[in-house]
Amino acid sequence: MSEIRLETKPFAFINSPLWLIAALTIVLSLYDETLLGPAIFVSLISISLLHYRNLTPLIAFPTFIGINSEFMHKFIFIGNFSFSWKVPLLLCIIIYVLNFIYRQKKLNSFAVSPYFSMGWLVYLLFVSFKTQSFSFSPYAFVGLLFGLSIASQLFANENRENSRFLLILFFLSVLFMILVGYVEVIFERTFLMSQWAQEERYRFGIMRIGSTVADSNFLCSILLPSLFIFNTTPFKKIITPSKVVFVNVIIVLQIFLTFSRTGMVLFFIGLSLLFILRSKHAKLLFIGLLPVVFFVAYKVMPLLMDVDINSNAARGFVNNLAFNTFLENPLFGIGLGNFTSVSEQYTDSVVGALDTMNTYMSLLTSGGIISLCFYLVYIGFIYNKSKLLTSYDRRLFLVGFLLYNMFIYTIDSFFIYFTWIFPAILLALIHHSTDKKSEKDNSKSGDIDSNYDCYDN
């Protein structure tokens, strides 16, 4: 009997709708957390894996669920036994990475080196052991997120068609999130855990949607960069311009339906930045608009903050507490996931312990200045790699990436997979860049496989 090797065959899986059908069946578990929904999902993934004998389903599975982040916290029930979706996600990553190493592929030309991610995780472990506050759960989750980021980069960087599949998967994952959001608006029901207090549920008589990320602010933080990235040349070529225009409309409408004040302000900032960057007089326009930005910050933001005084007061209190905690341990912080043990001393049994509500404060409290520097280096890697895009696509990608990094000042997104998928999306966009110079540079650096010329543009 001949040996069966699992290989990633370019684009084989995308010709079948099986993975999308499988992804949609998980919705069944939103209504009834039994074996039915997860069993159908896992079965279709398994059938596809056996049929195609490649690892594409093992990327589709964790990527889809990771982007729709609340699914990662669902459980599979088998009788009296249950286990988290994180378990099969981690197994998918391990199998894929081991298979990749088995085929002796070089770990080069990444947007963010896997060694950098591993070094960051080791540093966070060192901090916890130093402060004698180690807790396995947050480190396992961060390891899962970093593993997803590494696996998706491995997949996107392997060949052009894999990168095409990843872009389509990213597009459909966000589209699924959007559709769930509109279903919530129509039926006035959130299907997943809500992170709002009761009085914050409605604004202006309309229920705030959480979709598959369970919070309107997190939802808006994903929609904003997706809006700009979807308008890059590769997406317009793969998805077609008409579909992109349609998705633009439903994304913009949903950004406003989230009633996220930060999201609305950043949406207009993003449009202004894009207008300035596309102008021949970019520097003059930027200087001229600075007074407008200061006026908005001074006059408009206070009005927006008054919409929900209770929420803003809680956010300010927690962030001040986080900053004071950081000042007590400025270099190394207090260890990953330990801030809630501080905040619970100042909250009651109803509210419970609170996270920092600010990704940068989360970095500072968990790992100090050094951890924040790790994240800044992460941003630097992505910025530097984006130079391989065309000038048009690079502007769109960087504006979206910038808006996300501005948005996470108001939410704690360190434990959100969307924070870590940017490197893989960037690599996929580079593979489909229309800039001849970029294609030439990528070919020399190994970004594009030797079969690049056999694919149609």
C-alpha positions, 0 to 999 in steps of 0.5 A: 500500500502506497504511503498517503501524504497530506499535502496542500494542493493549490486551490483544490478546496476552493472549487467546492462549497463544502467548507462554506456549508460546513462553516454555516452549519455551526450556526445550529449550535447557536440555538441548541448546544448539542452534538448536531451542529459541531458534528456536521461541521467536523464531519464535512471538514473530515470528508473534505480532508479525506477526499482532497488529501490536502490541508486546506480544510485545516486552514479554513476551519481555524481561520473562519472560527478565529475571525468570528472570535466568539465561536472560539469560546463555544463548546462541543458536548458529547453526553456529559463530556464537553471540550472547547473549540480551541482544542480542534483549532490547536490540533489543526495548527499542530498538524499543519505546521508539522506537515509543513516542516516535514516537507522541509519548507523554508521559514523565510519571507514572512511578514512577521517571523515565527521566531519573533512570535515564539520569542514574545511568548517566551518573554511573557512566560518569563514575566509570569515566572518572575512575578510568580503569577503563572496561569496556564489558560491565558498562555495557552490561548496566546499560543493558539493565537500566535500559532494561527498567525504562523500557520496562516502565513505558512499557508499564504506564503506557499504559493499564489493560489493558496493566497487567493484562497486565504483572501476569499476565506477572509472575505467570506468570514467577514461577510458571514459576520456582517450577515449575522449582524443584520439578522440580529438587527431584524430579530432584535436578538443576539445569538452569542454572549453579550458583554454589555450592561443592560442599559447599554443594549439599545441606543436611539431605540435600536439594539446594538449588534454584536454578531459573531464577536459579541460586542459592537465595538469589537465588530466595528474594529473589524469592519473598519480595516476590512472596508479598506482592505477589501478595496485593494486591487487583489480583492477587486480582481478576485471578488469582482468590483461589483460585489466589492461595492455592494459589500462596501455599502453594507459594511458602512451601514453596519458601522453606523448600526454598531453605534460605536463612537470611536468607529464613526470618528475613525471612519471619517478619519480613514476617508480623509487620510485616503483622500489626502494620500491620493492627492498630489499635495498630500503634505499641504492637505495634511497640514491644512486639515490638522486644525479640523482634527483638533476641532473635532477632538476638542468639540465633537468627542466630548459630545459623543462621550456624553451619550453614555456617561456610565460606560465612559466612567467605568472605562476611565476608571479601569484604564486609570487603574491599569495605568497605576498598575503599570507604574508599579511594574513599568519594565516587566508588568505583572504577568499575562492575564493577571490584571483582572485579579487587581480589578476585582478588588474594586468591583462588586459581584454583579460587574465582576473583574474587568479587563483593561479596555485598552490593548496598549494598557493590556500590553503594559500591565501584562509585560511592561514596556518590553511587551509594548515594544514587542507590539511596536516591532510587530507593527514595524514588520508589517509596515516594512513588508507592505512596501512590496505592495503597489502604492495604491494597495499599500495606502489602502492596507496601511490606512486600514491597519492604522485605523485598527491600531487606533481603535484598539486604544478603546478595546482590549484586542490582545486576545482577538485573532483579528489582531494577528491575521494582518501578516497573512493577509498582507502576504496574500495581497503581495502575491496578487500585487499587479506591480511588476516591480513588486512581482520581480522583487518577490520572485527573487526573495522567494515570496512567490513560488516557481510556478507563479507564471503558470497562473493567470493574473 
